[in-house]
Amino acid sequence: MSRSKPLSSSPPSAQSPCVRNCCLNQEDVCLGCGRTLEEIRNWSQYSAQEREQVLAGAQRRRKHFPGWTR
């Protein structure tokens, strides 16, 4: 009997940066992870390269928004 691996619709790289602290600011950016609402919605559809770009953008946002929670 062989075991089959579960199918995944998302690339194996770059785990979601979600920290379960979801709260959007006035620019629709999550104060927990730094992603935009659009990026959160589309995360599972992004390629590995797109996910890396999103993560870089989220990191920049966390540095530039005042009062960031993390």
Secondary structure, 3 states (H helix, E strand, C coil): CCCCCCCCCCCCCCCCCCCCCCCECCCCEECCCCCEHHHHHHHHHCCHHHHHHHHHHHHHHHHHCCCCCC
